[in-house]
Amino acid sequence: MRPPPTPKRRLPGQLPPGEAPRVVVPPPGFGERLKAEAYARGADATGIATLGPMETAPWFREWLAAGHAGTMDYLPRGADARDDSRRPHPGTVSALVIAVEYGGRAPDGPVARYARGDDYHDVLVTLLRGVHAWVEAELGQPVHGKAYVDTGPLLERDLARRAGLGWFGKNTMLITPGLGSFTFLGCLVLALDLAPDAPFTREHCGSCTRCLDACPTQAFVAPRVLDATRCISYLTIELKGEIESALRGAVGGHVYGCDVCNEVCPWNVKFARELRDGSPFAPRAFIAGKDAVTLARDLLALDEEEFRAAFSKSPMKRAKLAGLQRNANVVLDNLHLVDGSR
């Protein structure tokens, strides 16, 4: 006789079968305790926003219509849900928004700083699910909700600004006072009636255009308008085909992603932080200390099994081995052209 199947572990936010979502009213001051719990688990900035129609949704649709999304077909598919932040997970009314820094003062290198260590999706989802479990334990009941980290149809930066975390820089990144823009954003949407924080209503970029001027591929159509099809991050991560010849040289020594528009931002010069000891975003062994030529050659020597072992739980696996080896060839070609060693 077979033993009965092991019941699946209930994730925070999952309601009992047949139970409809309902909005829970927490005791006074619960929102501040909720944010304190997020800080205790590793968040560097927190805020609470009320879900609803998103201010930047019309601009997002204009951006899509202009063709700036390139081959990222998943963006137009989720456009309707992005119009209103209540739609991705119906029944939710509030969001806890967090920012987690990832070491903006780390040395420059051929891999963007965010991608050198563990996958931020996994790290932040684990953090937010832990907060969600705490909410349910504190209130003594299931609370409908879900954690999103750059994987669902949410305009996260819009929600972050609504939650008071910062303003949109001219390079489109959210800039948080005291942190800068080398941060990951995560949202925990909840069927919890929480008092929202005051939105961030000012911007502090002034007449500065350093991020726009420094872009190697001139990917900014205008302040706060990025043509992703020209962005090095898109070219080395999202693009599945060959990088067009007109842009190959501008990729330079970037094997995966690009930090240039963040590096030159005066707010990052002022606020960016060192990586904390034990940070999950510290460079993994395959990447640490390597210049562009060394990393490119090491990538070209990998087979699929070696790639899976080296990049397990890494955001770099998104480009797959074929994409990384394409990038490696572009980088070697560029650097050979520069130093005349062809």
C-alpha positions as CSV (number, residue, x, y, z in Angstrom):
1,M,0.0,0.0,0.0
2,R,1.4,3.4,-1.0
3,P,1.8,6.0,1.6
4,P,-0.5,9.1,1.1
5,P,1.1,11.9,-0.8
6,T,2.9,14.5,1.2
7,P,0.7,17.7,1.3
8,K,2.2,20.7,-0.5
9,R,3.6,23.3,1.8
10,R,1.3,26.4,1.9
11,L,3.0,29.5,0.8
12,P,2.2,32.8,2.6
13,G,-0.8,34.4,1.0
14,Q,-2.4,31.1,-0.2
15,L,-6.0,30.9,1.1
16,P,-7.8,27.7,2.0
17,P,-9.5,26.0,-0.9
18,G,-12.8,27.8,-1.7
19,E,-12.1,30.8,0.4
20,A,-12.5,34.1,-1.4
21,P,-10.0,36.9,-0.7
22,R,-11.1,39.5,1.8
23,V,-9.4,42.6,3.0
24,V,-8.0,42.4,6.5
25,V,-8.0,45.5,8.8
26,P,-4.9,45.3,11.0
27,P,-4.5,47.0,14.4
28,P,-3.3,50.7,14.5
29,G,0.4,51.1,13.8
30,F,0.7,47.8,12.0
31,G,2.2,49.4,8.9
32,E,5.2,50.7,10.9
33,R,5.8,47.3,12.4
34,L,5.5,45.7,9.0
35,K,8.3,48.0,7.6
36,A,10.4,47.4,10.7
37,E,10.2,43.6,10.0
38,A,11.3,44.2,6.4
39,Y,14.3,46.2,7.6
40,A,15.1,43.4,10.0
41,R,15.2,40.9,7.2
42,G,17.5,42.9,5.0
43,A,15.6,45.8,3.3
44,D,17.5,49.1,3.0
45,A,14.4,51.3,2.3
46,T,10.7,50.5,2.8
47,G,7.4,52.2,2.1
48,I,3.7,51.4,1.8
49,A,1.5,52.4,-1.2
50,T,-2.2,52.0,-1.9
51,L,-2.8,49.9,-5.1
52,G,-4.8,51.3,-8.0
53,P,-4.4,53.1,-11.4
54,M,-0.7,53.7,-12.2
55,E,0.4,57.2,-13.0
56,T,3.1,56.1,-15.5
57,A,0.8,53.6,-17.4
58,P,0.1,56.0,-20.3
59,W,3.8,56.7,-20.8
60,F,4.5,53.0,-20.6
61,R,2.1,52.5,-23.5
62,E,3.6,55.3,-25.5
63,W,7.0,53.7,-24.9
64,L,5.8,50.3,-26.2
65,A,4.1,52.0,-29.2
66,A,7.4,53.7,-30.1
67,G,9.1,50.2,-30.4
68,H,11.5,50.8,-27.6
69,A,10.9,47.4,-26.0
70,G,12.5,45.6,-29.0
71,T,12.0,41.9,-28.8
72,M,10.8,41.9,-25.2
73,D,7.3,40.6,-26.2
74,Y,6.3,39.9,-22.6
75,L,6.0,43.6,-21.9
76,P,3.1,44.4,-24.3
77,R,1.4,41.1,-23.2
78,G,1.2,42.5,-19.7
79,A,0.3,46.1,-20.5
80,D,-3.3,45.9,-19.4
81,A,-2.4,44.5,-16.0
82,R,0.2,47.2,-15.6
83,D,-2.5,49.9,-15.9
84,D,-3.7,49.2,-12.4
85,S,-1.6,47.5,-9.7
86,R,-4.7,45.7,-8.3
87,R,-5.0,43.6,-11.4
88,P,-1.9,41.3,-11.2
89,H,-3.2,39.7,-8.0
90,P,-7.0,40.6,-7.6
91,G,-8.2,41.2,-4.1
92,T,-5.1,43.0,-2.9
93,V,-5.3,46.7,-1.9
94,S,-1.9,47.7,-0.5
95,A,1.8,47.1,-1.3
96,L,4.9,47.0,0.9
97,V,7.7,48.2,-1.4
98,I,11.3,47.6,-0.5
99,A,14.7,48.6,-1.9
100,V,17.8,46.4,-1.3
101,E,21.2,47.8,-2.3
102,Y,23.8,45.7,-4.1
103,G,27.1,47.4,-3.8
104,G,27.4,50.5,-6.0
105,R,31.0,51.1,-4.8
106,A,32.3,47.8,-6.1
107,P,34.9,48.2,-8.8
108,D,33.8,48.5,-12.4
109,G,34.0,45.3,-14.5
110,P,32.8,43.4,-17.5
111,V,29.6,42.2,-15.6
112,A,27.1,44.7,-14.2
113,R,27.2,44.8,-10.4
114,Y,23.7,43.4,-10.0
115,A,24.5,40.2,-11.8
116,R,27.8,39.2,-10.2
117,G,26.3,37.2,-7.3
118,D,23.1,35.3,-6.6
119,D,19.9,35.9,-8.4
120,Y,18.1,38.9,-6.9
121,H,14.7,37.5,-7.8
122,D,15.3,34.6,-5.4
123,V,16.9,36.7,-2.6
124,L,14.1,39.3,-2.5
125,V,11.2,36.9,-3.0
126,T,12.5,34.9,0.0
127,L,12.8,38.1,2.0
128,L,9.3,39.2,1.1
129,R,7.7,35.8,1.7
130,G,9.3,35.9,5.2
131,V,7.7,39.2,5.8
132,H,4.4,37.8,4.6
133,A,4.6,34.8,6.9
134,W,5.3,37.2,9.8
135,V,2.2,39.2,8.9
136,E,0.0,36.0,9.0
137,A,1.6,34.9,12.3
138,E,1.0,38.3,13.9
139,L,-2.6,38.6,12.7
140,G,-3.3,34.9,13.3
141,Q,-4.9,34.3,10.0
142,P,-4.1,33.9,6.3
143,V,-3.7,37.2,4.4
144,H,-4.2,37.1,0.7
145,G,-1.2,38.4,-1.2
146,K,1.9,37.8,-3.3
147,A,5.6,38.8,-3.6
148,Y,6.7,40.3,-6.9
149,V,10.3,41.0,-7.9
150,D,10.7,42.1,-11.5
151,T,8.7,39.1,-12.7
152,G,5.0,40.2,-12.7
153,P,3.1,43.0,-14.6
154,L,3.7,45.7,-12.0
155,L,5.3,49.1,-12.6
156,E,7.5,48.7,-9.6
157,R,9.3,52.1,-9.9
158,D,5.9,53.8,-10.0
159,L,4.8,52.0,-6.9
160,A,8.2,52.7,-5.2
161,R,7.8,56.5,-5.9
162,R,4.2,56.3,-4.6
163,A,5.5,54.6,-1.5
164,G,7.9,57.5,-0.9
165,L,11.2,55.7,-1.8
166,G,12.5,58.1,-4.3
167,W,12.3,59.8,-7.7
168,F,12.9,58.8,-11.3
169,G,16.4,59.8,-12.5
170,K,16.9,60.9,-16.1
171,N,18.3,57.4,-16.8
172,T,14.9,56.0,-15.7
173,M,16.3,54.5,-12.6
174,L,14.7,55.1,-9.2
175,I,17.0,57.2,-7.0
176,T,16.5,56.8,-3.3
177,P,17.9,59.4,-0.9
178,G,20.7,57.9,1.1
179,L,21.1,54.9,-1.2
180,G,21.2,56.1,-4.8
181,S,20.1,53.8,-7.6
182,F,22.2,50.6,-7.2
183,T,19.2,49.0,-5.7
184,F,16.7,46.1,-6.3
185,L,13.0,46.8,-5.9
186,G,10.5,44.3,-4.5
187,C,6.7,44.5,-3.9
188,L,4.6,42.5,-1.5
189,V,0.9,43.1,-2.5
190,L,-1.5,42.3,0.3
191,A,-5.2,42.2,1.0
192,L,-4.4,44.4,4.0
193,D,-5.8,47.8,4.7
194,L,-2.6,49.8,5.4
195,A,-2.1,53.5,5.7
196,P,0.1,54.6,2.8
197,D,3.2,56.6,3.1
198,A,3.5,60.0,1.5
199,P,4.6,59.7,-2.1
200,F,7.8,61.2,-3.3
201,T,6.7,64.2,-5.3
202,R,10.0,66.1,-6.1
203,E,12.9,65.2,-8.4
204,H,16.4,66.2,-7.7
205,C,18.3,65.8,-11.0
206,G,18.1,69.5,-11.9
207,S,20.0,70.4,-15.1
208,C,22.4,67.4,-14.8
209,T,22.7,65.2,-17.9
210,R,25.7,63.1,-17.0
211,C,23.8,59.8,-17.3
212,L,22.5,60.8,-20.7
213,D,25.8,62.0,-22.1
214,A,27.8,59.0,-20.8
215,C,25.7,56.3,-22.4
216,P,28.1,54.4,-24.8
217,T,25.3,53.7,-27.3
218,Q,23.3,57.0,-26.9
219,A,20.3,54.9,-25.9
220,F,18.3,57.8,-24.3
221,V,15.9,59.4,-26.7
222,A,15.1,62.1,-24.1
223,P,15.4,62.4,-20.3
224,R,13.6,59.4,-18.7
225,V,13.0,57.8,-22.1
226,L,15.3,54.8,-22.9
227,D,15.3,53.1,-26.2
228,A,16.0,49.6,-24.9
229,T,17.0,48.4,-28.4
230,R,20.2,50.5,-28.1
231,C,20.9,49.8,-24.4
232,I,24.0,47.6,-23.7
233,S,22.0,45.7,-21.1
234,Y,19.3,44.8,-23.6
235,L,21.9,43.9,-26.3
236,T,23.9,41.6,-24.0
237,I,21.0,40.1,-22.0
238,E,17.6,40.3,-23.7
239,L,18.5,40.2,-27.4
240,K,18.6,36.7,-28.7
241,G,20.1,37.3,-32.2
242,E,23.3,38.9,-33.3
243,I,24.2,42.4,-32.2
244,E,24.0,44.7,-35.2
245,S,27.3,45.9,-36.5
246,A,26.6,49.6,-35.8
247,L,26.3,48.9,-32.1
248,R,28.9,46.1,-31.6
249,G,31.8,48.5,-31.1
250,A,30.0,50.6,-28.5
251,V,29.5,47.4,-26.4
252,G,33.2,47.7,-25.6
253,G,34.2,45.3,-22.8
254,H,30.7,44.7,-21.4
255,V,30.1,41.0,-21.2
256,Y,26.8,41.2,-19.4
257,G,24.9,44.4,-18.6
258,C,26.1,47.9,-18.1
259,D,26.4,50.3,-15.2
260,V,27.7,53.4,-16.9
261,C,24.6,55.6,-16.5
262,N,24.5,54.7,-12.8
263,E,28.2,55.1,-12.2
264,V,28.3,58.7,-13.4
265,C,25.3,59.8,-11.4
266,P,26.3,62.3,-8.7
267,W,23.8,60.8,-6.3
268,N,25.5,57.5,-6.6
269,V,28.9,59.1,-6.1
270,K,27.4,60.5,-2.9
271,F,25.2,57.7,-1.6
272,A,26.3,54.3,-3.2
273,R,27.5,51.8,-0.6
274,E,30.0,49.0,-0.2
275,L,28.7,45.5,-0.2
276,R,28.0,44.2,3.2
277,D,30.0,41.2,4.5
278,G,28.3,38.0,3.5
279,S,26.1,39.7,0.9
280,P,24.5,37.3,-1.5
281,F,25.4,39.7,-4.3
282,A,29.2,39.3,-3.8
283,P,30.8,38.1,-7.1
284,R,30.9,34.4,-7.5
285,A,34.1,32.6,-8.1
286,F,33.8,32.4,-11.9
287,I,33.5,36.2,-12.2
288,A,35.5,37.6,-9.3
289,G,38.6,39.6,-10.2
290,K,38.5,38.9,-13.9
291,D,39.0,41.5,-16.6
292,A,36.9,41.5,-19.8
293,V,39.4,39.5,-21.8
294,T,39.9,36.8,-19.2
295,L,36.2,36.4,-18.5
296,A,35.3,36.3,-22.3
297,R,37.9,33.6,-22.9
298,D,36.7,31.6,-19.9
299,L,33.1,31.8,-21.2
300,L,34.1,30.6,-24.6
301,A,35.8,27.5,-23.0
302,L,32.6,26.4,-21.2
303,D,30.3,23.6,-22.3
304,E,26.6,23.4,-21.2
305,E,27.3,21.3,-18.1
306,E,30.1,23.6,-16.9
307,F,27.9,26.6,-17.6
308,R,25.1,25.2,-15.5
309,A,27.5,24.5,-12.6
310,A,29.2,27.9,-12.7
311,F,25.9,30.0,-13.0
312,S,23.5,28.0,-10.9
313,K,21.2,30.5,-9.1
314,S,22.8,33.4,-11.1
315,P,20.9,36.0,-13.0
316,M,23.4,35.6,-15.8
317,K,21.8,32.3,-16.8
318,R,19.1,34.4,-18.4
319,A,21.3,35.0,-21.4
320,K,22.1,31.3,-21.7
321,L,25.5,30.0,-22.7
322,A,24.9,30.9,-26.4
323,G,24.2,34.5,-25.5
324,L,27.2,34.9,-23.2
325,Q,29.5,33.3,-25.8
326,R,28.1,35.7,-28.4
327,N,28.9,38.6,-26.0
328,A,32.3,37.2,-25.3
329,N,33.2,37.2,-29.0
330,V,32.0,40.7,-29.4
331,V,34.1,41.9,-26.5
332,L,37.2,40.1,-27.7
333,D,36.7,41.6,-31.1
334,N,36.2,45.1,-29.7
335,L,39.3,44.9,-27.4
336,H,41.5,43.5,-30.1
337,L,40.5,46.3,-32.4
338,V,41.2,48.8,-29.6
339,D,44.7,47.5,-28.7
340,G,45.7,46.6,-32.2
341,S,46.6,43.0,-31.4
342,R,44.5,41.4,-34.2
